Amino acid sequence: MSDSPALTEVESYGVERIPDADRTATPFDLFRVAFGGANTFATCVLGAFPILFGLSFWQGLAATVLGVVGGSLILAPLAVFGPCNGTNNAVSSSAHLGVHGRIVGSFLSLLTAIAFFSISVWSSGDALVGGAHRLMGVPQNDAVFALAYGVFALLVLTVCVYGFRFMLFVNKIAVVAASTLFVLGFFAFAGDFDPGYQGAFPSASTAGFWPAFIGSALIVLSNPVSFGAFLGDWARYIPADTSRRKVVTAAFASQIATVLPFFFGLATASIIAEKAAPYMDAGAPNYVGGLLAISPGWYFLPVCLLALIGGMSTGTTSLYGTGLDFSSVFTRFSRVQATLFVGVLSIGFIFLGRFAANLSQSISTFATLIITCTAPWMVIMVLGYVTRRGWYDPDSLQVFNRRQRGGRYWFHHGWNWRGMGAWLTAAVLALLFVNVPGQFVGVCGDLADGADISLPVGLATASLLYLALLWLFPEPREVYGPEGPRLVRASDASVPPITTETGAPVPAVAEGA
C-alpha cells in the first residue's frame, strides 16, 4: 500500500474506482469527516426548532434524541457502498436504478449540498458578523455580511479544490475545536439554563402537541439523512477489505455524536425563549441574534470561532460532494473543474438568496423537501445491497462515466424501472403528506391532524413497493453474482455486453466485489 498523498496535492480522482493502493482512509476518518460536517452552528439552528414549535425542554430533548437515533439508523448502512465499490453512492446506485437512472442520486445530492451549504454560510456568517459587532463594534450592514459570506465561500472552495485529504485535515481540527467551544458554551449559559422550561404544551394530551413533537423530530432527523448521498464521497477511500460493521458503526456514531450541537441549540433556545422572547417569534425567528443577546461578553469570541470553524466544516463536506457528483453526471468536467463551476454557482445562489430574493427563510423548507425525496432513494439503495448480498460489478458501475453501453446494470436502455418506479412513487406520495406550516403543505398534509408524516410514508412505500417489484418482476440472475439473490427471485434474462457508444466491444475487465 502506497503512502498517502501530500496534504497540498490536488486530488486527481473523480468518480472512477479508487485504486486499492490509494485507499488509505480508515473508519475513524469517516467518523471525523461526517461528524465534523454536522458539529456546526447550522446544527444548533436545527436544534432550536423544538422550542420554536412550542415544546418544553424535556419534550424537545425527547424529540431530538428520537430524531438523531432514527436518522442515524437510516443513514449508517449507506456507508458500505464506498469501501465496496471504491466510488461515490450516486455511481453505486447504477446497480439499482440503472446506468442512466443513477443521475437521480447525483441531482439529489447536488440540490441537498447547495441547500445545506447555503444554510451553513448564512447562519455562520450572521453569527460571525453579530459576534464581531458585539465584540469590536463592527457595523452590521449588507457590505459586511457580504464580506463574511464571501470569505467563507472562498475558503471552502479552496479546500474542496485540494480535495479529500485537505478536507480530512480541516475536519480533524474542526471536530476537536468545535466540540471544545460547545462545551465551553455550557459553562457560559449554565447560570441561565432552566431544564424546567415549560413551553406551550403542559402534557402530551394538549391539542397540537403531537404535530409539534413529530415535526421537531423530523427536522432533527433530516440532518443525518442529508448525509446519505455523500457518505460514499468519503468512504470510497477506505480499503475494500475493511469490516463493514466498523464502517457502519463509524457512520452511526458520527451522527449520534451530534447530540452535542443539537443539545446546545435546544438549551440555548429555551433560554432565549425566556429572556429574549422576540427572537423566537415563529413568524420571524432569529436564533443567531437571540444567542448573541443572551451571551456573556467573554463568549462573543468563541461564538465567532464557532461560526468560522462550523462554516468551513459543513461547507467543505457539502461542496466537495457537489463537485464530485457534478463531474459524474457531466463527464467532460474533471473533479476540480466541476467543483469550481458548481462552487461559483452556489456562491451566486447564496448572495442572490440573502440580498435579492429573500430565500434565506424558505431554504430550510427547500432542504426538507429534498430530504423527503432522498430518504426513499436511500431505502432502495440499502434494500438493493441486501438483496445483492453486497456483490457488485465495479466495471459495469462505470459504464455511464466512460460513455459506454450495456453491462449488468443496463436493464432497459440504461433505466431500471423497478428501482426508479419505487423511488418516484414513494417520493411523490411523501411530498403529498409534507406539512411545513406557512411554507409548504401537501394536499394530504392535514390528514394526520397537522403532523408531518411525509418521511415515514416515503420510507414505508419505498420499502414495500421496491421488494414487491423485485419479486414480481425479477432482475437478471447475472446482477446478483455467484451466490444469487437474497429475499427475491431472479430471471434467466441475459445482459448485454459492454460496448462503446458506436457499438464496438470493450475488452473484458476482471470483476471485483
Residue pairs with C-beta under 8 A, 6 or more apart in sequence:
1 20
1 21
1 24
1 239
2 21
2 22
2 24
3 24
4 24
4 165
5 11
5 22
5 165
6 165
7 162
7 165
7 166
7 169
8 162
8 166
9 162
9 165
10 161
10 162
10 163
10 336
11 162
11 163
11 164
11 165
11 335
11 336
12 335
13 22
13 335
14 324
14 327
14 328
14 334
14 335
14 338
14 401
15 87
15 88
15 90
15 91
15 324
15 325
15 327
15 328
15 335
15 401
16 87
16 398
16 401
17 85
17 86
17 87
17 394
17 397
17 398
18 86
18 87
18 236
18 237
19 86
20 86
20 239
20 240
22 237
23 83
23 86
23 236
23 237
23 238
23 239
23 240
24 237
24 239
25 164
25 168
25 234
25 235
25 237
25 238
26 238
26 242
27 238
27 242
27 243
27 246
27 247
27 249
27 250
28 250
29 168
29 234
29 237
29 238
30 79
30 231
30 234
30 235
30 238
30 247
30 250
30 251
30 254
31 250
31 251
31 253
31 254
32 168
32 171
32 172
32 175
32 254
33 167
33 168
33 171
33 234
33 254
33 317
34 227
34 231
34 234
34 250
34 251
34 254
34 255
34 317
35 171
35 175
35 253
35 254
35 255
35 257
35 258
36 170
36 171
36 172
36 174
36 175
36 178
36 313
36 317
37 171
37 227
37 313
37 314
37 316
37 317
37 318
38 223
38 224
38 227
38 254
38 255
38 258
38 261
38 314
39 174
39 175
39 178
39 179
39 182
39 257
39 258
39 260
39 261
39 310
39 313
40 120
40 124
40 178
40 261
40 306
40 309
40 310
40 311
40 313
40 314
41 120
41 123
41 124
41 127
41 261
41 288
41 306
41 307
41 310
41 311
42 116
42 119
42 120
42 123
42 124
42 310
42 314
43 223
43 258
43 261
43 262
43 265
44 261
44 262
44 264
44 265
44 268
44 287
44 291
45 119
45 123
45 265
45 287
45 288
46 219
46 220
46 222
46 223
46 262
46 265
47 64
47 220
47 261
47 262
47 263
47 264
47 265
47 266
47 269
48 265
48 266
48 268
48 269
48 272
48 280
48 285
48 287
49 215
49 216
49 219
49 220
50 59
50 60
50 61
50 63
50 64
50 212
50 216
50 220
50 266
50 269
51 57
51 60
51 197
51 199
51 266
51 269
51 270
51 272
51 273
51 280
52 269
52 280
52 282
52 285
52 287
53 212
53 215
53 216
53 282
54 199
54 200
54 201
54 208
54 212
55 63
55 199
55 200
55 201
55 209
55 212
55 213
55 216
56 197
56 198
56 199
56 201
57 194
57 195
57 196
57 197
57 199
57 266
57 267
57 270
58 195
59 199
59 201
59 204
59 209
59 213
60 199
60 216
60 266
60 270
61 263
61 266
62 213
63 213
63 214
63 216
63 217
63 220
64 216
64 217
64 220
64 259
64 262
64 263
64 266
65 259
66 217
66 220
66 221
67 216
67 217
67 218
67 219
67 220
67 221
67 222
67 223
68 220
68 221
68 223
68 224
68 255
68 256
68 258
68 259
68 262
69 256
70 217
70 221
71 220
71 221
71 222
71 223
71 224
71 225
71 255
72 224
72 251
72 252
72 255
72 256
73 252
74 221
74 224
74 225
74 228
74 375
74 378
74 379
74 459
75 224
75 225
75 227
75 228
75 231
75 251
75 252
75 255
75 378
76 248
76 249
76 251
76 252
76 255
77 248
77 382
77 385
78 89
78 227
78 228
78 229
78 231
78 232
78 251
78 378
78 381
78 382
79 231
79 232
79 235
79 247
79 248
79 250
79 251
80 235
80 244
80 247
80 248
80 385
80 390
81 89
81 92
81 231
81 232
81 235
81 381
81 385
82 88
82 89
82 231
82 232
82 233
82 234
82 235
82 236
82 237
82 238
82 247
83 235
83 236
83 238
83 239
83 240
83 242
83 244
83 247
84 92
84 240
84 244
84 390
84 392
84 513
85 91
85 92
85 232
85 236
85 392
85 394
85 397
86 236
86 240
86 394
87 232
87 236
87 394
87 397
87 398
88 230
88 232
88 233
88 236
88 321
88 324
88 325
88 328
89 105
89 109
89 228
89 229
89 230
89 231
89 232
89 233
89 381
90 102
90 103
90 105
90 106
90 109
90 229
90 232
90 325
90 328
91 102
91 232
91 328
91 397
91 398
91 400
91 401
92 102
92 232
92 381
92 392
92 397
93 101
93 102
93 104
93 105
93 377
93 381
93 419
94 101
94 102
94 396
94 397
94 399
94 400
94 409
95 384
95 388
95 392
95 393
95 396
95 397
95 408
95 409
95 479
96 380
96 381
96 384
96 416
96 419
97 104
97 105
97 380
97 415
97 416
97 419
97 420
97 423
98 409
98 410
98 411
98 412
98 414
98 415
98 416
98 419
98 420
99 396
99 399
99 400
99 407
99 409
99 410
99 411
99 414
100 400
100 413
100 414
100 415
101 414
101 415
101 416
101 419
101 420
102 400
103 329
104 377
104 420
104 423
105 229
105 325
105 377
105 381
106 325
106 326
106 328
106 329
107 325
107 329
108 229
108 370
108 373
108 374
108 377
109 229
109 230
109 321
109 322
109 325
110 322
110 325
110 326
110 342
111 370
112 226
112 229
112 230
112 318
112 367
112 370
112 371
112 374
113 230
113 318
113 319
113 321
113 322
113 325
113 346
114 318
114 322
114 342
114 345
114 346
114 349
115 363
115 366
115 367
115 370
116 226
116 314
116 318
116 367
117 156
117 314
117 315
117 318
117 319
117 322
117 346
117 350
118 346
118 349
118 350
118 353
118 360
118 363
119 363
119 364
119 367
120 310
120 311
120 314
120 315
120 318
121 149
121 152
121 153
121 156
121 311
121 315
121 350
122 149
122 350
122 353
122 354
122 360
122 363
123 288
123 307
124 152
124 307
124 308
124 310
124 311
124 314
125 145
125 148
125 149
125 152
125 307
125 311
126 145
126 288
126 289
126 307
127 288
127 291
127 292
127 303
127 304
127 306
127 307
128 148
128 304
128 307
128 308
128 311
129 138
129 140
129 144
129 145
129 148
130 140
130 288
130 289
130 292
130 303
131 292
131 300
131 301
131 303
131 304
131 307
132 138
132 304
133 139
133 140
134 292
134 295
134 297
134 300
135 297
135 300
135 301
135 304
138 144
142 355
145 354
146 351
146 355
149 350
149 351
149 354
150 347
152 308
152 311
152 312
152 315
153 315
153 343
153 346
153 347
153 350
154 347
155 312
155 315
156 311
156 312
156 315
156 316
156 319
156 343
157 319
157 339
157 340
157 343
157 347
159 166
159 167
159 170
159 312
159 316
159 320
160 167
160 316
160 319
160 320
160 323
160 339
160 343
161 336
161 339
161 340
163 320
163 335
164 233
164 234
164 237
164 320
167 316
167 317
167 320
168 234
170 312
170 313
170 316
171 313
171 316
171 317
173 309
174 309
174 310
174 312
174 313
177 305
177 309
178 261
178 306
178 309
178 310
178 313
179 260
181 302
181 305
181 306
181 309
182 260
182 261
182 264
182 306
183 260
184 299
184 302
185 264
185 268
185 299
185 302
186 264
186 267
188 295
188 296
188 298
188 299
188 302
189 267
189 268
189 271
189 294
189 295
192 271
192 275
192 294
193 267
193 270
193 271
194 270
194 271
194 274
197 270
197 273
197 274
199 273
200 206
200 208
200 212
201 208
201 209
201 212
203 209
204 210
204 213
208 450
210 449
210 451
211 435
211 448
211 449
211 450
211 451
211 452
214 451
214 452
214 453
215 435
215 436
215 451
215 452
218 368
218 452
218 454
218 455
219 368
220 262
221 455
222 367
222 368
222 371
223 255
223 258
223 262
224 255
224 258
225 371
225 374
225 375
225 378
225 455
226 367
226 371
226 374
227 255
227 317
228 374
228 375
228 377
228 378
229 321
229 325
229 374
229 377
229 378
230 317
230 318
230 321
231 251
233 320
233 321
233 324
233 325
234 317
235 247
235 251
238 247
240 512
240 513
244 390
265 287
268 290
268 291
268 294
269 280
269 287
269 290
271 294
272 279
272 280
272 287
272 290
272 291
272 293
272 294
273 280
275 293
275 294
276 290
276 293
276 294
279 285
279 286
279 287
279 289
279 290
279 293
280 287
280 290
284 361
291 303
292 300
292 303
295 303
319 339
319 342
319 343
319 346
320 339
322 339
322 342
322 343
322 346
323 335
323 336
323 338
323 339
323 340
323 341
323 342
323 343
324 335
324 338
324 339
326 333
326 338
326 339
326 341
326 342
327 333
327 334
327 335
327 337
327 338
327 339
328 400
328 401
330 338
331 400
331 401
331 403
333 341
352 359
353 359
353 360
353 363
354 360
359 366
362 439
365 436
365 439
365 440
368 434
368 436
368 440
369 431
369 434
369 440
371 455
372 427
372 430
372 431
372 434
372 454
372 455
372 458
373 427
373 430
373 431
373 458
375 430
375 455
375 458
375 459
375 462
376 422
376 423
376 426
376 427
376 430
376 458
376 459
376 461
376 462
377 423
377 427
377 462
379 426
379 459
379 462
379 463
379 466
380 419
380 422
380 423
380 462
380 466
383 463
383 466
383 467
384 419
384 466
386 486
386 487
387 467
387 470
387 480
387 485
387 486
387 487
387 488
388 479
388 480
388 481
388 485
388 486
389 480
389 481
389 483
389 484
389 485
389 486
390 513
391 480
391 481
391 482
391 483
391 513
392 481
392 513
393 407
393 408
393 409
393 479
393 481
393 511
393 512
394 511
394 512
395 407
395 498
395 509
395 511
395 512
396 407
396 408
396 409
396 410
396 498
397 409
399 405
399 406
399 407
399 409
399 410
399 498
400 414
403 500
403 501
404 498
404 499
404 500
404 501
404 506
405 414
405 496
405 498
405 499
405 500
405 501
405 503
406 495
406 496
406 497
406 498
406 499
407 495
407 496
407 497
407 498
408 476
408 478
408 479
408 495
409 416
409 479
410 495
410 496
411 417
411 475
416 475
418 466
418 469
418 470
418 473
418 475
419 466
421 465
421 469
422 461
422 462
422 465
422 466
422 469
423 462
423 466
425 461
425 465
426 457
426 458
426 459
426 461
426 462
426 465
427 458
429 457
429 458
429 461
430 454
430 455
430 457
430 458
430 461
431 442
431 454
432 442
432 443
432 444
432 445
432 454
433 442
433 444
433 445
433 447
433 448
433 452
433 453
433 454
433 457
434 440
434 441
434 442
434 445
434 452
434 454
435 441
435 442
435 445
435 446
435 448
435 450
435 451
435 452
435 454
436 452
437 450
442 454
445 452
445 454
467 487
467 488
470 488
470 489
471 488
471 489
474 485
474 488
474 489
474 490
474 491
475 485
475 488
475 490
475 491
476 490
476 491
476 492
476 493
476 494
476 495
477 484
477 485
477 490
477 491
477 492
477 493
478 494
478 495
479 490
479 495
480 490
481 513
484 490
497 505
497 506
498 505
498 506
499 505
499 506
500 506
